[in-house]
Amino acid sequence: MTNLEVHISRSAGLEKTIEALCRTIGLSIALKTTSAKFPGSIHWHVKQGRERGTLEITLWPSQNRLWFSMQDGRKGDWVLNTAHQLKEQL
C-alpha cells in the first residue's frame, strides 16, 4: 500500500471540499464511511468511471490529518496521478 500524506492546518470544511473536488475532476464516490482504525474519521473510496483502480481518501478531523491510500490490489493508471492532483488543489 502507498500512502500520500496531505499537510493541513485545520480540517474544518474539508469534507465538503474533498467531495466537490472529486466531482469536479470526474470522480465518483463509491463508498463513504468511517474507519474503525481511526475513530471519527471520514473515509472515501473514489473511482474514475469504469477505469480499474480505487483511490482511498481518509480525513481524520480530530487529528487534523488527511491522506490518500492506494492499495496494491486496487491500483489503476489514474490513481497516483489523481492523488497528486487532489493534493495540489487542497
Biotite code that builds the C-alpha atoms (Angstrom):
import biotite.structure as struc

atoms = struc.array([
    struc.Atom([0.000, 0.000, 0.000], chain_id="A", res_id=1, res_name="MET", atom_name="CA", element="C"),
    struc.Atom([1.164, 3.506, -0.812], chain_id="A", res_id=2, res_name="THR", atom_name="CA", element="C"),
    struc.Atom([0.136, 6.471, 1.361], chain_id="A", res_id=3, res_name="ASN", atom_name="CA", element="C"),
    struc.Atom([0.354, 10.125, 0.411], chain_id="A", res_id=4, res_name="LEU", atom_name="CA", element="C"),
    struc.Atom([0.010, 12.473, 3.384], chain_id="A", res_id=5, res_name="GLU", atom_name="CA", element="C"),
    struc.Atom([-1.524, 15.919, 2.852], chain_id="A", res_id=6, res_name="VAL", atom_name="CA", element="C"),
    struc.Atom([-0.376, 18.554, 5.324], chain_id="A", res_id=7, res_name="HIS", atom_name="CA", element="C"),
    struc.Atom([-3.360, 20.546, 6.545], chain_id="A", res_id=8, res_name="ILE", atom_name="CA", element="C"),
    struc.Atom([-3.568, 23.233, 9.203], chain_id="A", res_id=9, res_name="SER", atom_name="CA", element="C"),
    struc.Atom([-7.209, 22.528, 10.014], chain_id="A", res_id=10, res_name="ARG", atom_name="CA", element="C"),
    struc.Atom([-9.890, 20.144, 8.860], chain_id="A", res_id=11, res_name="SER", atom_name="CA", element="C"),
    struc.Atom([-12.963, 22.385, 9.114], chain_id="A", res_id=12, res_name="ALA", atom_name="CA", element="C"),
    struc.Atom([-14.922, 22.320, 5.866], chain_id="A", res_id=13, res_name="GLY", atom_name="CA", element="C"),
    struc.Atom([-12.624, 19.797, 4.186], chain_id="A", res_id=14, res_name="LEU", atom_name="CA", element="C"),
    struc.Atom([-15.270, 17.080, 3.904], chain_id="A", res_id=15, res_name="GLU", atom_name="CA", element="C"),
    struc.Atom([-17.372, 19.147, 1.505], chain_id="A", res_id=16, res_name="LYS", atom_name="CA", element="C"),
    struc.Atom([-14.290, 20.481, -0.292], chain_id="A", res_id=17, res_name="THR", atom_name="CA", element="C"),
    struc.Atom([-12.944, 16.976, -0.933], chain_id="A", res_id=18, res_name="ILE", atom_name="CA", element="C"),
    struc.Atom([-16.274, 15.758, -2.300], chain_id="A", res_id=19, res_name="GLU", atom_name="CA", element="C"),
    struc.Atom([-16.650, 18.834, -4.522], chain_id="A", res_id=20, res_name="ALA", atom_name="CA", element="C"),
    struc.Atom([-13.111, 18.434, -5.915], chain_id="A", res_id=21, res_name="LEU", atom_name="CA", element="C"),
    struc.Atom([-13.756, 14.770, -6.658], chain_id="A", res_id=22, res_name="CYS", atom_name="CA", element="C"),
    struc.Atom([-16.918, 15.630, -8.598], chain_id="A", res_id=23, res_name="ARG", atom_name="CA", element="C"),
    struc.Atom([-15.152, 18.454, -10.448], chain_id="A", res_id=24, res_name="THR", atom_name="CA", element="C"),
    struc.Atom([-12.463, 16.140, -11.820], chain_id="A", res_id=25, res_name="ILE", atom_name="CA", element="C"),
    struc.Atom([-14.921, 13.381, -12.722], chain_id="A", res_id=26, res_name="GLY", atom_name="CA", element="C"),
    struc.Atom([-14.534, 11.007, -9.801], chain_id="A", res_id=27, res_name="LEU", atom_name="CA", element="C"),
    struc.Atom([-17.450, 9.200, -8.210], chain_id="A", res_id=28, res_name="SER", atom_name="CA", element="C"),
    struc.Atom([-17.715, 8.292, -4.560], chain_id="A", res_id=29, res_name="ILE", atom_name="CA", element="C"),
    struc.Atom([-18.237, 4.536, -4.386], chain_id="A", res_id=30, res_name="ALA", atom_name="CA", element="C"),
    struc.Atom([-18.119, 4.367, -0.578], chain_id="A", res_id=31, res_name="LEU", atom_name="CA", element="C"),
    struc.Atom([-18.212, 6.859, 2.276], chain_id="A", res_id=32, res_name="LYS", atom_name="CA", element="C"),
    struc.Atom([-17.782, 5.510, 5.787], chain_id="A", res_id=33, res_name="THR", atom_name="CA", element="C"),
    struc.Atom([-15.611, 5.800, 8.878], chain_id="A", res_id=34, res_name="THR", atom_name="CA", element="C"),
    struc.Atom([-12.555, 3.716, 9.642], chain_id="A", res_id=35, res_name="SER", atom_name="CA", element="C"),
    struc.Atom([-12.596, 1.706, 12.871], chain_id="A", res_id=36, res_name="ALA", atom_name="CA", element="C"),
    struc.Atom([-8.831, 2.112, 12.981], chain_id="A", res_id=37, res_name="LYS", atom_name="CA", element="C"),
    struc.Atom([-9.202, 5.923, 13.066], chain_id="A", res_id=38, res_name="PHE", atom_name="CA", element="C"),
    struc.Atom([-12.257, 6.761, 15.263], chain_id="A", res_id=39, res_name="PRO", atom_name="CA", element="C"),
    struc.Atom([-14.225, 9.752, 13.995], chain_id="A", res_id=40, res_name="GLY", atom_name="CA", element="C"),
    struc.Atom([-12.552, 9.683, 10.593], chain_id="A", res_id=41, res_name="SER", atom_name="CA", element="C"),
    struc.Atom([-14.252, 10.040, 7.227], chain_id="A", res_id=42, res_name="ILE", atom_name="CA", element="C"),
    struc.Atom([-13.096, 7.505, 4.666], chain_id="A", res_id=43, res_name="HIS", atom_name="CA", element="C"),
    struc.Atom([-13.945, 7.513, 0.956], chain_id="A", res_id=44, res_name="TRP", atom_name="CA", element="C"),
    struc.Atom([-13.349, 5.102, -1.905], chain_id="A", res_id=45, res_name="HIS", atom_name="CA", element="C"),
    struc.Atom([-13.400, 7.008, -5.181], chain_id="A", res_id=46, res_name="VAL", atom_name="CA", element="C"),
    struc.Atom([-13.447, 5.677, -8.713], chain_id="A", res_id=47, res_name="LYS", atom_name="CA", element="C"),
    struc.Atom([-12.882, 7.152, -12.140], chain_id="A", res_id=48, res_name="GLN", atom_name="CA", element="C"),
    struc.Atom([-15.688, 5.912, -14.350], chain_id="A", res_id=49, res_name="GLY", atom_name="CA", element="C"),
    struc.Atom([-15.143, 2.276, -15.289], chain_id="A", res_id=50, res_name="ARG", atom_name="CA", element="C"),
    struc.Atom([-11.366, 2.544, -15.019], chain_id="A", res_id=51, res_name="GLU", atom_name="CA", element="C"),
    struc.Atom([-9.538, -0.026, -12.954], chain_id="A", res_id=52, res_name="ARG", atom_name="CA", element="C"),
    struc.Atom([-8.434, 1.129, -9.504], chain_id="A", res_id=53, res_name="GLY", atom_name="CA", element="C"),
    struc.Atom([-9.677, 2.817, -6.359], chain_id="A", res_id=54, res_name="THR", atom_name="CA", element="C"),
    struc.Atom([-8.305, 5.852, -4.577], chain_id="A", res_id=55, res_name="LEU", atom_name="CA", element="C"),
    struc.Atom([-8.930, 5.870, -0.840], chain_id="A", res_id=56, res_name="GLU", atom_name="CA", element="C"),
    struc.Atom([-9.123, 9.179, 0.998], chain_id="A", res_id=57, res_name="ILE", atom_name="CA", element="C"),
    struc.Atom([-9.126, 9.454, 4.790], chain_id="A", res_id=58, res_name="THR", atom_name="CA", element="C"),
    struc.Atom([-9.825, 12.628, 6.742], chain_id="A", res_id=59, res_name="LEU", atom_name="CA", element="C"),
    struc.Atom([-9.308, 12.403, 10.496], chain_id="A", res_id=60, res_name="TRP", atom_name="CA", element="C"),
    struc.Atom([-10.605, 15.739, 11.825], chain_id="A", res_id=61, res_name="PRO", atom_name="CA", element="C"),
    struc.Atom([-9.676, 15.222, 15.485], chain_id="A", res_id=62, res_name="SER", atom_name="CA", element="C"),
    struc.Atom([-6.031, 14.806, 14.461], chain_id="A", res_id=63, res_name="GLN", atom_name="CA", element="C"),
    struc.Atom([-6.031, 17.348, 11.590], chain_id="A", res_id=64, res_name="ASN", atom_name="CA", element="C"),
    struc.Atom([-4.841, 14.584, 9.240], chain_id="A", res_id=65, res_name="ARG", atom_name="CA", element="C"),
    struc.Atom([-5.670, 13.873, 5.624], chain_id="A", res_id=66, res_name="LEU", atom_name="CA", element="C"),
    struc.Atom([-4.120, 11.195, 3.439], chain_id="A", res_id=67, res_name="TRP", atom_name="CA", element="C"),
    struc.Atom([-4.629, 9.236, 0.252], chain_id="A", res_id=68, res_name="PHE", atom_name="CA", element="C"),
    struc.Atom([-4.110, 5.469, 0.137], chain_id="A", res_id=69, res_name="SER", atom_name="CA", element="C"),
    struc.Atom([-3.524, 3.253, -2.861], chain_id="A", res_id=70, res_name="MET", atom_name="CA", element="C"),
    struc.Atom([-3.872, -0.475, -2.169], chain_id="A", res_id=71, res_name="GLN", atom_name="CA", element="C"),
    struc.Atom([-1.573, -2.711, -4.202], chain_id="A", res_id=72, res_name="ASP", atom_name="CA", element="C"),
    struc.Atom([-4.523, -4.783, -5.448], chain_id="A", res_id=73, res_name="GLY", atom_name="CA", element="C"),
    struc.Atom([-6.597, -1.723, -6.391], chain_id="A", res_id=74, res_name="ARG", atom_name="CA", element="C"),
    struc.Atom([-4.121, 0.263, -8.453], chain_id="A", res_id=75, res_name="LYS", atom_name="CA", element="C"),
    struc.Atom([-5.044, 1.828, -11.738], chain_id="A", res_id=76, res_name="GLY", atom_name="CA", element="C"),
    struc.Atom([-3.122, 4.111, -14.065], chain_id="A", res_id=77, res_name="ASP", atom_name="CA", element="C"),
    struc.Atom([-5.084, 7.141, -12.890], chain_id="A", res_id=78, res_name="TRP", atom_name="CA", element="C"),
    struc.Atom([-4.873, 6.629, -9.094], chain_id="A", res_id=79, res_name="VAL", atom_name="CA", element="C"),
    struc.Atom([-1.455, 8.072, -8.175], chain_id="A", res_id=80, res_name="LEU", atom_name="CA", element="C"),
    struc.Atom([-1.701, 10.980, -10.614], chain_id="A", res_id=81, res_name="ASN", atom_name="CA", element="C"),
    struc.Atom([-5.154, 11.853, -9.299], chain_id="A", res_id=82, res_name="THR", atom_name="CA", element="C"),
    struc.Atom([-3.954, 11.713, -5.683], chain_id="A", res_id=83, res_name="ALA", atom_name="CA", element="C"),
    struc.Atom([-1.194, 14.204, -6.511], chain_id="A", res_id=84, res_name="HIS", atom_name="CA", element="C"),
    struc.Atom([-3.660, 16.417, -8.385], chain_id="A", res_id=85, res_name="GLN", atom_name="CA", element="C"),
    struc.Atom([-6.060, 16.474, -5.425], chain_id="A", res_id=86, res_name="LEU", atom_name="CA", element="C"),
    struc.Atom([-3.184, 17.143, -3.005], chain_id="A", res_id=87, res_name="LYS", atom_name="CA", element="C"),
    struc.Atom([-2.131, 20.194, -5.013], chain_id="A", res_id=88, res_name="GLU", atom_name="CA", element="C"),
    struc.Atom([-5.687, 21.544, -5.064], chain_id="A", res_id=89, res_name="GLN", atom_name="CA", element="C"),
    struc.Atom([-6.163, 21.085, -1.319], chain_id="A", res_id=90, res_name="LEU", atom_name="CA", element="C"),
])
